[in-house]
Amino acid sequence: MRILAIAGVIAALIMPAHAQTKMDAENEKNSKAELEKDMAKRKKESEEIEKAYNETVRKTRDQPAAKKMDPWANMR
């Protein structure tokens, strides 16, 4: 009885790992295509973010430094 229980536990532990490795060629091909599309989309978004960042940095460098306000200037 113990041997049957041990065999059942081992089979239960092996099945999920076996199920994860089943992937036919078509599913693998579709996964690669989706991955490539996702990578291209992320690269485009990254480039857009970098462009916006560089524009913002350029705008802040071009502006003259603001005159510092001293609210207590009249009190001294």
PyMOL CGO cylinders between C-alpha atoms (Angstrom):
from pymol import cmd
from pymol.cgo import CYLINDER

trace = [
    CYLINDER, 0.00, 0.00, 0.00, 2.85, 2.37, 0.83, 0.3, 1, 1, 1, 1, 1, 1,
    CYLINDER, 2.85, 2.37, 0.83, 4.52, 1.67, -2.48, 0.3, 1, 1, 1, 1, 1, 1,
    CYLINDER, 4.52, 1.67, -2.48, 1.30, 2.52, -4.32, 0.3, 1, 1, 1, 1, 1, 1,
    CYLINDER, 1.30, 2.52, -4.32, 0.97, 5.79, -2.36, 0.3, 1, 1, 1, 1, 1, 1,
    CYLINDER, 0.97, 5.79, -2.36, 4.60, 6.71, -3.05, 0.3, 1, 1, 1, 1, 1, 1,
    CYLINDER, 4.60, 6.71, -3.05, 4.17, 5.94, -6.75, 0.3, 1, 1, 1, 1, 1, 1,
    CYLINDER, 4.17, 5.94, -6.75, 1.04, 8.12, -6.81, 0.3, 1, 1, 1, 1, 1, 1,
    CYLINDER, 1.04, 8.12, -6.81, 2.84, 11.03, -5.19, 0.3, 1, 1, 1, 1, 1, 1,
    CYLINDER, 2.84, 11.03, -5.19, 5.76, 10.76, -7.60, 0.3, 1, 1, 1, 1, 1, 1,
    CYLINDER, 5.76, 10.76, -7.60, 3.39, 10.61, -10.58, 0.3, 1, 1, 1, 1, 1, 1,
    CYLINDER, 3.39, 10.61, -10.58, 1.51, 13.66, -9.27, 0.3, 1, 1, 1, 1, 1, 1,
    CYLINDER, 1.51, 13.66, -9.27, 4.77, 15.61, -9.00, 0.3, 1, 1, 1, 1, 1, 1,
    CYLINDER, 4.77, 15.61, -9.00, 6.01, 14.62, -12.44, 0.3, 1, 1, 1, 1, 1, 1,
    CYLINDER, 6.01, 14.62, -12.44, 2.82, 15.43, -14.37, 0.3, 1, 1, 1, 1, 1, 1,
    CYLINDER, 2.82, 15.43, -14.37, 2.91, 19.26, -14.02, 0.3, 1, 1, 1, 1, 1, 1,
    CYLINDER, 2.91, 19.26, -14.02, 6.53, 19.37, -15.18, 0.3, 1, 1, 1, 1, 1, 1,
    CYLINDER, 6.53, 19.37, -15.18, 5.72, 17.11, -18.11, 0.3, 1, 1, 1, 1, 1, 1,
    CYLINDER, 5.72, 17.11, -18.11, 2.74, 19.26, -19.10, 0.3, 1, 1, 1, 1, 1, 1,
    CYLINDER, 2.74, 19.26, -19.10, 4.86, 22.40, -19.18, 0.3, 1, 1, 1, 1, 1, 1,
    CYLINDER, 4.86, 22.40, -19.18, 7.33, 20.94, -21.64, 0.3, 1, 1, 1, 1, 1, 1,
    CYLINDER, 7.33, 20.94, -21.64, 4.72, 19.97, -24.23, 0.3, 1, 1, 1, 1, 1, 1,
    CYLINDER, 4.72, 19.97, -24.23, 4.83, 22.53, -26.98, 0.3, 1, 1, 1, 1, 1, 1,
    CYLINDER, 4.83, 22.53, -26.98, 4.53, 21.71, -30.62, 0.3, 1, 1, 1, 1, 1, 1,
    CYLINDER, 4.53, 21.71, -30.62, 6.39, 23.54, -33.36, 0.3, 1, 1, 1, 1, 1, 1,
    CYLINDER, 6.39, 23.54, -33.36, 3.42, 25.72, -34.36, 0.3, 1, 1, 1, 1, 1, 1,
    CYLINDER, 3.42, 25.72, -34.36, 2.87, 27.05, -30.84, 0.3, 1, 1, 1, 1, 1, 1,
    CYLINDER, 2.87, 27.05, -30.84, 6.57, 27.73, -30.52, 0.3, 1, 1, 1, 1, 1, 1,
    CYLINDER, 6.57, 27.73, -30.52, 6.57, 29.60, -33.84, 0.3, 1, 1, 1, 1, 1, 1,
    CYLINDER, 6.57, 29.60, -33.84, 3.58, 31.69, -32.76, 0.3, 1, 1, 1, 1, 1, 1,
    CYLINDER, 3.58, 31.69, -32.76, 5.23, 32.44, -29.44, 0.3, 1, 1, 1, 1, 1, 1,
    CYLINDER, 5.23, 32.44, -29.44, 8.38, 33.64, -31.18, 0.3, 1, 1, 1, 1, 1, 1,
    CYLINDER, 8.38, 33.64, -31.18, 6.37, 35.85, -33.53, 0.3, 1, 1, 1, 1, 1, 1,
    CYLINDER, 6.37, 35.85, -33.53, 4.46, 37.37, -30.62, 0.3, 1, 1, 1, 1, 1, 1,
    CYLINDER, 4.46, 37.37, -30.62, 7.70, 37.88, -28.72, 0.3, 1, 1, 1, 1, 1, 1,
    CYLINDER, 7.70, 37.88, -28.72, 9.27, 39.68, -31.70, 0.3, 1, 1, 1, 1, 1, 1,
    CYLINDER, 9.27, 39.68, -31.70, 6.22, 41.95, -32.05, 0.3, 1, 1, 1, 1, 1, 1,
    CYLINDER, 6.22, 41.95, -32.05, 6.32, 42.71, -28.34, 0.3, 1, 1, 1, 1, 1, 1,
    CYLINDER, 6.32, 42.71, -28.34, 10.03, 43.49, -28.45, 0.3, 1, 1, 1, 1, 1, 1,
    CYLINDER, 10.03, 43.49, -28.45, 9.55, 45.82, -31.45, 0.3, 1, 1, 1, 1, 1, 1,
    CYLINDER, 9.55, 45.82, -31.45, 6.71, 47.60, -29.65, 0.3, 1, 1, 1, 1, 1, 1,
    CYLINDER, 6.71, 47.60, -29.65, 8.78, 48.04, -26.49, 0.3, 1, 1, 1, 1, 1, 1,
    CYLINDER, 8.78, 48.04, -26.49, 11.74, 49.34, -28.49, 0.3, 1, 1, 1, 1, 1, 1,
    CYLINDER, 11.74, 49.34, -28.49, 9.53, 51.90, -30.25, 0.3, 1, 1, 1, 1, 1, 1,
    CYLINDER, 9.53, 51.90, -30.25, 8.03, 53.04, -26.93, 0.3, 1, 1, 1, 1, 1, 1,
    CYLINDER, 8.03, 53.04, -26.93, 11.50, 53.30, -25.43, 0.3, 1, 1, 1, 1, 1, 1,
    CYLINDER, 11.50, 53.30, -25.43, 12.70, 55.44, -28.33, 0.3, 1, 1, 1, 1, 1, 1,
    CYLINDER, 12.70, 55.44, -28.33, 9.68, 57.74, -27.97, 0.3, 1, 1, 1, 1, 1, 1,
    CYLINDER, 9.68, 57.74, -27.97, 10.31, 58.14, -24.24, 0.3, 1, 1, 1, 1, 1, 1,
    CYLINDER, 10.31, 58.14, -24.24, 14.00, 58.86, -24.85, 0.3, 1, 1, 1, 1, 1, 1,
    CYLINDER, 14.00, 58.86, -24.85, 13.12, 61.46, -27.49, 0.3, 1, 1, 1, 1, 1, 1,
    CYLINDER, 13.12, 61.46, -27.49, 10.66, 63.20, -25.16, 0.3, 1, 1, 1, 1, 1, 1,
    CYLINDER, 10.66, 63.20, -25.16, 13.24, 63.18, -22.37, 0.3, 1, 1, 1, 1, 1, 1,
    CYLINDER, 13.24, 63.18, -22.37, 15.92, 64.69, -24.58, 0.3, 1, 1, 1, 1, 1, 1,
    CYLINDER, 15.92, 64.69, -24.58, 13.54, 67.43, -25.76, 0.3, 1, 1, 1, 1, 1, 1,
    CYLINDER, 13.54, 67.43, -25.76, 12.67, 68.30, -22.18, 0.3, 1, 1, 1, 1, 1, 1,
    CYLINDER, 12.67, 68.30, -22.18, 16.31, 68.45, -21.15, 0.3, 1, 1, 1, 1, 1, 1,
    CYLINDER, 16.31, 68.45, -21.15, 17.12, 70.66, -24.13, 0.3, 1, 1, 1, 1, 1, 1,
    CYLINDER, 17.12, 70.66, -24.13, 14.27, 73.04, -23.30, 0.3, 1, 1, 1, 1, 1, 1,
    CYLINDER, 14.27, 73.04, -23.30, 15.35, 73.39, -19.68, 0.3, 1, 1, 1, 1, 1, 1,
    CYLINDER, 15.35, 73.39, -19.68, 18.97, 74.05, -20.67, 0.3, 1, 1, 1, 1, 1, 1,
    CYLINDER, 18.97, 74.05, -20.67, 17.94, 76.76, -23.15, 0.3, 1, 1, 1, 1, 1, 1,
    CYLINDER, 17.94, 76.76, -23.15, 15.93, 78.72, -20.58, 0.3, 1, 1, 1, 1, 1, 1,
    CYLINDER, 15.93, 78.72, -20.58, 17.81, 81.33, -18.60, 0.3, 1, 1, 1, 1, 1, 1,
    CYLINDER, 17.81, 81.33, -18.60, 18.14, 80.77, -14.89, 0.3, 1, 1, 1, 1, 1, 1,
    CYLINDER, 18.14, 80.77, -14.89, 15.23, 82.33, -13.03, 0.3, 1, 1, 1, 1, 1, 1,
    CYLINDER, 15.23, 82.33, -13.03, 15.99, 85.24, -10.74, 0.3, 1, 1, 1, 1, 1, 1,
    CYLINDER, 15.99, 85.24, -10.74, 16.04, 83.97, -7.18, 0.3, 1, 1, 1, 1, 1, 1,
    CYLINDER, 16.04, 83.97, -7.18, 13.30, 85.39, -5.05, 0.3, 1, 1, 1, 1, 1, 1,
    CYLINDER, 13.30, 85.39, -5.05, 14.06, 86.54, -1.54, 0.3, 1, 1, 1, 1, 1, 1,
    CYLINDER, 14.06, 86.54, -1.54, 10.79, 87.11, 0.27, 0.3, 1, 1, 1, 1, 1, 1,
    CYLINDER, 10.79, 87.11, 0.27, 12.60, 88.60, 3.27, 0.3, 1, 1, 1, 1, 1, 1,
    CYLINDER, 12.60, 88.60, 3.27, 14.60, 91.14, 1.26, 0.3, 1, 1, 1, 1, 1, 1,
    CYLINDER, 14.60, 91.14, 1.26, 12.54, 94.12, 2.56, 0.3, 1, 1, 1, 1, 1, 1,
    CYLINDER, 12.54, 94.12, 2.56, 12.76, 92.95, 6.17, 0.3, 1, 1, 1, 1, 1, 1,
    CYLINDER, 12.76, 92.95, 6.17, 16.54, 93.02, 6.44, 0.3, 1, 1, 1, 1, 1, 1,
]
cmd.load_cgo(trace, "trace")
